Amino acid sequence: MKLTAESLAPHLAQRLLGVYLVSGDEPLLQGEAADAVRARARAAGFSERTVHFIERAADWDDVRAASANLSLFAARRLTEIRLASGRPGTAGNAALVALIEARDPDTLLLILAPRLDREAQGADWVRAVEAHGAWLPVWPIDGEKLVPWLRARSRRLGLTLADEALAELAARVEGNLLAAHQELEKLALLQGGEAVSAGTVAASVADSARFDVFTLGEAALDGDTARALRILAVLRAEGTEPTLVLWALVKAVRDVWGARSGGGRAPAWQRQAAALERALKRAPRLSFRRLMGRAARVDRLIKGRIAGNAWDELALLAAEICGEGAVAPLTLAS
């Protein structure tokens, strides 16, 4: 079965399955989900806990040896397996399937993994988890979902934030939920039950937002110019290679072109699909020839073949993908 972050607590209150998989790239939410499973396991009598960090194929020998060492009078055990990759390999796949299908009532299996792509989701061990236990994929919380999440978190801490304060906080912590949680706890201590204004957030909360090039591509597809340019500025400040940024923006252009012509592949993630759908609505206003021409110019700037600032041109490219039109003259110099 599949669970969500919202359905996990009600599920654990009613039952405890033999295996749980928590996957994703959001440390705060993944850690909280794992903590909830551990707490429920302790309450059910699983008093012993072993943790295995899987980084190479030989590590699976330790997992198999530990699972075979349970004696007749041993305590009930929580076996935690932390995967460095969503693809554990042939040995890992076989070991996990064997552990899951053994269905030992004295062993509860908790598997922590990075985000699983479409191919990894079809692996035998993942299907075994869904058949005999539960899989909770953890998704990032950003964009329009971040403010409601912050509001709910602040209420749990007894903290009241004005709408402007929530918007300011969201802008400063997007892509970094650990920082968001820490800032809310700090505000709860500082304010002592008083309402928090946007000015208070601006004065006390550091800008801890984190983004990657995939987030930039989604923002460009979404047509959110202000957010795309802010992400671009953060990537530049963090020292991201402009070649990677250019790749993400060109991919966004190609995704729109492919979807419009019917030859593109559907995005793997729901958020990307929604952003692409919005991009398709403004596709008739986009000049794909001009966009690719500007991308070619950025490529030449990065390689030093022409003079200019590649980051400025990347900003213009992102703005035009967002639907801003011809935001600056384009010179296709060689």
N, C-alpha and C positions, 0 to 999 in steps of 0.2 A: 504494500500500500504506500501511498504518497502522503506526506504531511506538509504543512506550512508552519511558519513561525507562530502564526496565530492559533493553529489547531493543535500544536504540540502539547500545551498544558492541559487542555480538556482531555486529550487522548491519554496522557500519562495518569490523569486522575482516575481513569476508568480501567486501564489495563497496562501491562508491561509485556512487550514482545521479546523474542529471543535475540533479535539483531536490529541495530539502528545504524543507518548511514547518514552522516551529516556532511554535505559537500558545499563548497562555495569559496569565494575569495574575500569574504567580509569577516575579519577576525572577531569582531565584537559579537555579531549575531551567531556565528558558528560556535564561539565559546559559550555563549549563554545557552544555546540549545544543548550542547554537550553537558554543561553543568546540570541542566534540568534532568537529563537522562541519568546522570550519575547519582543525583540526589534521590530519584525514584528507585534506582537500583539498590542503594544503601537501605532505604526504607523497606525494601522487599527482602532484605537479608543477604544481599551480595556484598559481603564484608571485605573480601579480598579484591585487590585491583592490580592488574599487570598492564604495563604500557610497552608497546613495540613501535619503534620508529623504523619505517621501511624505506631504505635508501638504495639497496642493492638486492639482487636476487638471492644472495646467501642469507639475508635476514629472514627469509621465510622458513629456513630450517629451525631458527630459534622459536618462531611462532608454533610450528608443528610440535617441537619438543616440549614446549611449555603446555600446550593443550593436552599432550599425552601424559603429563605428570600429575594429573589430578588423581588423588587416591580415593578410596571408598569413603573415607571419613573427612575429606578435605572440605574447607569452607566454600560456600558458593562464591563464584569469582566473576568479576567484570573484566573482560579482556578488551583492551583498547588498542586499536591498530591505527597508526597515523601514517597515511600515505603521502609521500613526497610528490607523487604524480597520480593523475586520474587513470593512468594505464599501468597497472601493476605487473604486466608481462605474463607470459605463459605460466611460470611457476606461481606467481601471485594469484592469478585467476583460479588455478586449480586448488591452491591452498584455501582461498577464501570460500570457494564453492563447497569444499569438503567441510570446513568449519561450520558454514551456515546450514548445510543439509544434515549435519550430525544432530542438530536440534537437541543439544545437551541441556537438560533443565537446570543444571547447576552452573551453567556458563552463560553469561550475557555478553554479546559481542557489540562493541561500539566502534564503528569505522569512521575516521575523519579524513576527508579528501579535499583537494582543490576542486574548483568548478569542473564538472564533467561536460565535455563537448558531446555532440550528437553521436559520434561513433562510440565513445566511451560509455554512454548511457545504454548501448545495446549489448554490452559485454555480459558474459554468463554470470559473473559474480553480482553485477547490479540487478539482473533479472532474478537471481536467487534471493537477494535482499528484499525485493518487492514481493516475492512469493511467500517468504517466511517471516518477514519483518516489516520495517518501515524505512522509507528514504525521505529525508528532508533536504531538498536543495535550497540553499540560502542565496538570496538575490540581493544585490546592492540596493540601497535606498537613496535615491537622489532625484534631482529634478522636482517635479510637482509632488512627489510622494514624501519628500524630506520634511517639509513644514508640518504636515499632520503627524509624522513620526516624532518630531521634536516636541510638538504640543502634547502628545500622549506621554512621552517620557517626562516632560516637565511636570505634568500633573501627578505622576507617580512619586515625584520628589517633593510634592507640595509647593511647586513653583508656578507662578503665574507670569506669563510673558505676553505682552501686547503683540498684536499682529505684526507691527513694524519691527519689533524686537525679534520675533521668530524669523522674519524675512532676512534681517541682518545676520542673525546667527546661522541660518541656512547657507547664506553666501560665504560665510567664513569657514564652515566646516564641511562643505559638500565633498563627498568622496572619502571622508575620514570619520567614520562613526565612532571610533575610539576617542578621537578628540572631541566630538560632539558630546559624548557621554561624560567625559571629564569636565568639559566646560559647564554643562548643566549642573553637575555636582558642585562645582566651584561657585556658581551663581546661587545655588540653594544655600550654601554656607554664608556667602557674603550678604545676601539680601534679607535673610531672617524672616521670610514670609511676605515681604513686600513685593509689589508688582515690579517687573523688570521692564525698563524702557529700552528703545533702540539705542539711545545714547549710552546707557549703561553697558549694553552689549558691545558697542563700538569701542568703549573705553577699556573694557576688561577682557575681551575675548580676542586672542591672537588669530591671525588668518592662517588656518591650518588646512585649507582646502587642498585636495589632491585629485589629480585627473590623469588620464592616460590618453593616448592618441585615439583609442576606440571611442572614448567619451566625446572627443572633439568631433569625430565623424558623425556621431549620433546627433550632436547639437546642430551641426551644419545641415543634416538631413531634416531636422526638426524645424529649421528656419528661424532659430533663436539666435539672432546676430549678437546681441549683448553677451549671452552666455558663451557662444563660440569664441568670441574675441577674448573674453576673460580666461577661458580654458587655454587659449593659445598663449596668453601672457604668462600664465602659470607654467606651462610647459617650457616656455623660453627661459623663465627664471630658474627652473630646475635643471637646465642644461640638456634638455631633450634634443636629440639629433634632428635637424630640420628635414633630413631625408625621410625619417619616420613620419613626421607631421605631414609632409607632402604625400606620402603613400596613403595615409588615412583619408586625406581630402580627395585625392584622385579616386580612391576606392568608393567614396561616397558618390562622386559624379558617375562612375561606372555602374554603381548599383541602381541609380535612378534611370540611367540610360537603358540598362538591361531590363529593368522592370517595366519601363515604358514600351520597349520593343517586344516584350514577352519572352526574352531569351535569358533573363536573369534567374538566379537561384534564390529561393525564399530564405530570408534571414533565419539564423538558428534561434535567436532570442526574441521574445515577444516585444520587448522595448524597441529593438531595432526595427521590427516589422511595423510598429506603429509610427516610428519616425519616417520610415520609407514611404508609408502611405501618405503622410502629410507632404512629403517632398514631391510625390507624384501629382498632387493637386496644383502645385506651382510649376511643374515641369514645362508646360507650354510657354512660360515666360522666360525660361532659361535658355541661354545660347550655349549649347554644348561645345560648339567650335571655339567660342571665345574662352570658355572655362578651360578647355584642354590647351589652348594657346597660352593662357596665363600659367597653367601648370608647367608647360614646357619652359616658359621664361624663368620660373622659380628654379627648375632643375639646372638651367644654365647659370643662374646666380649662385646656387650652392656649389657648383663645380668651378666657379671662378672664371667662367668664360665671358661674362659681361659684368659691368660694374653695377652696384646697387645693393640694397639690403633685402636678403631673402625673407626675413621675418615680416617685413612690411608687405612684401608681395603675397606671402602666405595669408596675412590678414585680409588683403583685398580679395584673394581667392575664396577664403571662408565666407566673407560677406556676400560675394556674388552667388555662391552656392545657396546661401540663406535667402536669396531672392532680392537682394538690394539693387540689382541691376548693374549697369556699367558704372561702378563706383569711382573709377579712375581711368584715364586713357591707357590703352594697352599698346605698347610698342614691341613688336616682335623682332627685336634686334638679335643678330647672331653673335 
